Amino acid sequence: MAAPRRGPSAIGPSPRCRSRFGTLRGARPLLERWANVSDAARGCAMRTDSIGHWLKSERETRRLSIEEVASTTRIPRKTLESLEEDRFEDLPSGVFVRGFIKAYATVVEMDADEVLARFDSERPQALPPAPLATVQRRRGYGALVLAITTFALFAIIVATFSLVRRAPAQDDPIELSSALPCLVEAAKAERSYYGPSTTVTPIESSLC
């Protein structure tokens, strides 16, 4: 007599399979916890990295070359290298650096506002605002320099005007003194022509 066949409801996993399933079911929370820990560790590593290293890591993750970033952002490669190496002293002022960071973050699909906020928190303004006394002192120096410059220009204008007015008065004596020898020679020639008995007193008096 043939043995009765078991229906589908009677078929189930063997005890060994049930133990394996139980082990996997129990290991699932551990795997999820490990994944959460890994994400937290990556976030901590990202926060501890510098701005330049953070940007470079995101670029390499997306398999972008620095030439591609330079071509897209139209920023020179040398500037991007200085940015990735945190050599901010080789870059222009803060306004330009913020523009470079924003363009770089946009290309590598990062949150530009978050990157800029972190940049501002890590690198405050290098030069604090000048005290009020210093500003007033600089303004005082500027007013003094302006007054001295104005006085010097006024003195130069007055001296030039005086020289221009004196120039015609000095020309007349010079012309007269240069003409006197010619008149004396003419008188001598006229005296020799008329002889020694002829006087040239009227000529000399007319010259005077």
C-alpha positions as CSV (number, residue, x, y, z in Angstrom):
1,M,0.0,0.0,0.0
2,A,1.4,3.3,-1.0
3,A,2.2,5.9,1.6
4,P,-0.2,8.9,1.6
5,R,1.2,12.0,-0.1
6,R,1.6,15.1,1.9
7,G,-0.2,18.2,0.7
8,P,1.5,21.6,0.2
9,S,0.3,22.7,3.7
10,A,2.2,19.9,5.2
11,I,5.5,20.9,3.5
12,G,7.6,23.4,5.5
13,P,11.2,24.3,6.0
14,S,13.4,21.9,7.7
15,P,14.7,22.8,11.2
16,R,18.1,23.7,9.8
17,C,16.5,26.2,7.4
18,R,14.4,27.7,10.2
19,S,17.5,28.2,12.2
20,R,19.2,29.9,9.4
21,F,16.2,32.2,8.7
22,G,16.1,33.1,12.4
23,T,19.8,34.0,12.3
24,L,19.4,36.2,9.3
25,R,16.3,37.8,10.8
26,G,18.2,38.6,13.9
27,A,21.2,39.9,12.0
28,R,19.1,42.4,10.0
29,P,18.9,45.0,12.8
30,L,22.6,44.7,13.3
31,L,23.2,45.4,9.6
32,E,20.9,48.4,9.7
33,R,22.6,49.7,12.7
34,W,26.0,49.3,11.1
35,A,24.8,51.2,8.0
36,N,23.6,54.0,10.2
37,V,27.0,54.1,12.0
38,S,28.8,54.2,8.6
39,D,26.6,57.1,7.4
40,A,27.3,59.0,10.6
41,A,31.0,58.2,10.3
42,R,31.1,59.5,6.8
43,G,29.2,62.7,7.9
44,C,31.8,63.2,10.7
45,A,34.7,62.7,8.3
46,M,33.1,65.2,5.9
47,R,32.7,67.8,8.6
48,T,36.3,67.4,9.8
49,D,37.7,67.7,6.3
50,S,38.7,71.1,5.0
51,I,36.7,73.0,2.4
52,G,39.1,72.2,-0.3
53,H,39.4,68.5,0.5
54,W,35.6,68.3,0.8
55,L,35.1,69.7,-2.7
56,K,37.9,67.6,-4.1
57,S,36.3,64.4,-2.6
58,E,33.0,65.2,-4.1
59,R,34.6,65.8,-7.5
60,E,36.4,62.5,-7.4
61,T,33.3,60.7,-6.3
62,R,31.5,61.9,-9.4
63,R,34.5,61.0,-11.5
64,L,35.1,64.5,-12.8
65,S,38.5,65.8,-13.7
66,I,39.7,69.1,-12.6
67,E,39.9,70.1,-16.3
68,E,36.1,69.4,-16.7
69,V,35.3,71.6,-13.7
70,A,37.5,74.3,-15.0
71,S,35.8,74.1,-18.4
72,T,32.3,74.2,-16.9
73,T,33.0,77.0,-14.4
74,R,35.4,78.9,-16.6
75,I,37.7,79.2,-13.6
76,P,41.5,78.7,-14.3
77,R,42.8,75.3,-13.3
78,K,45.5,76.9,-11.1
79,T,42.8,78.7,-9.1
80,L,40.9,75.4,-8.6
81,E,44.0,73.6,-7.5
82,S,44.6,76.4,-4.9
83,L,41.0,76.0,-3.8
84,E,41.3,72.3,-3.3
85,E,44.6,72.6,-1.4
86,D,43.1,75.4,0.9
87,R,45.7,77.9,-0.3
88,F,43.4,80.8,0.1
89,E,46.3,83.2,0.4
90,D,46.9,82.6,-3.4
91,L,43.3,83.5,-4.2
92,P,41.7,87.0,-4.6
93,S,39.6,88.6,-2.0
94,G,36.7,86.9,-0.1
95,V,34.0,87.9,-2.6
96,F,35.8,86.1,-5.5
97,V,36.6,83.1,-3.3
98,R,32.9,82.7,-2.4
99,G,32.0,82.9,-6.1
100,F,34.6,80.1,-6.9
101,I,33.2,77.9,-4.1
102,K,29.6,78.4,-5.2
103,A,30.4,77.6,-8.9
104,Y,32.5,74.5,-7.9
105,A,29.8,73.2,-5.5
106,T,27.2,73.6,-8.2
107,V,29.2,71.6,-10.7
108,V,29.7,68.7,-8.3
109,E,26.0,68.8,-7.3
110,M,26.6,70.0,-3.7
111,D,24.5,72.3,-1.6
112,A,26.3,75.6,-2.4
113,D,24.6,77.4,0.5
114,E,25.8,74.8,3.0
115,V,29.3,74.9,1.7
116,L,29.4,78.7,1.8
117,A,28.0,78.7,5.4
118,R,30.7,76.4,6.5
119,F,33.3,78.4,4.7
120,D,32.2,81.6,6.5
121,S,32.2,79.8,9.8
122,E,35.7,78.4,9.4
123,R,37.3,81.4,7.8
124,P,36.1,84.7,9.3
125,Q,37.1,87.9,7.8
126,A,40.9,88.3,8.1
127,L,40.8,92.0,8.8
128,P,38.4,93.2,11.5
129,P,36.6,96.5,11.0
130,A,38.8,99.5,11.9
131,P,38.0,101.3,15.1
132,L,36.2,104.6,15.0
133,A,39.3,106.5,16.3
134,T,41.4,105.1,13.5
135,V,38.9,106.1,10.9
136,Q,38.7,109.6,12.3
137,R,42.4,109.9,12.4
138,R,42.7,108.9,8.8
139,R,40.0,111.5,7.9
140,G,42.0,114.1,9.7
141,Y,45.2,113.2,7.8
142,G,43.2,113.4,4.6
143,A,41.9,116.9,5.3
144,L,45.4,118.1,6.2
145,V,46.9,116.7,3.0
146,L,44.0,118.3,1.0
147,A,44.7,121.7,2.7
148,I,48.4,121.6,2.0
149,T,47.8,120.6,-1.6
150,T,45.3,123.4,-2.1
151,F,47.7,126.0,-0.6
152,A,50.6,124.7,-2.8
153,L,48.5,125.0,-6.0
154,F,47.3,128.5,-5.0
155,A,50.9,129.6,-4.4
156,I,52.0,128.2,-7.8
157,I,49.2,130.0,-9.6
158,V,50.0,133.4,-7.9
159,A,53.7,133.0,-8.7
160,T,52.9,132.2,-12.3
161,F,50.6,135.2,-12.7
162,S,53.2,137.5,-11.2
163,L,55.9,136.4,-13.6
164,V,53.5,136.8,-16.5
165,R,52.8,140.4,-15.5
166,R,56.4,141.3,-15.0
167,A,57.6,139.9,-18.3
168,P,56.6,143.0,-20.5
169,A,58.2,145.5,-18.1
170,Q,61.5,143.7,-18.4
171,D,61.5,143.6,-22.2
172,D,61.5,147.4,-22.7
173,P,64.8,148.2,-21.0
174,I,66.5,145.4,-22.7
175,E,65.4,146.6,-26.1
176,L,66.4,150.2,-25.3
177,S,69.8,149.2,-24.0
178,S,70.4,147.2,-27.2
179,A,69.4,150.1,-29.4
180,L,71.6,152.7,-27.6
181,P,74.9,151.6,-29.2
182,C,73.4,151.8,-32.7
183,L,72.2,155.4,-32.0
184,V,75.6,156.4,-30.7
185,E,77.3,155.0,-33.8
186,A,74.9,156.8,-36.0
187,A,75.6,160.1,-34.3
188,K,79.4,159.6,-34.7
189,A,78.9,158.9,-38.3
190,E,76.9,162.1,-38.8
191,R,79.4,164.2,-36.9
192,S,82.2,162.9,-39.1
193,Y,80.2,163.6,-42.3
194,Y,79.5,167.3,-41.4
195,G,82.9,167.9,-40.0
196,P,84.2,168.9,-36.6
197,S,82.7,172.4,-36.7
198,T,79.2,171.0,-36.9
199,T,77.5,170.1,-33.6
200,V,75.1,167.3,-33.2
201,T,73.6,168.6,-30.0
202,P,70.0,168.8,-31.4
203,I,70.3,165.2,-32.5
204,E,71.4,164.1,-29.0
205,S,68.7,166.2,-27.4
206,S,66.1,164.7,-29.6
207,L,67.2,161.3,-28.7
208,C,66.9,162.1,-25.0
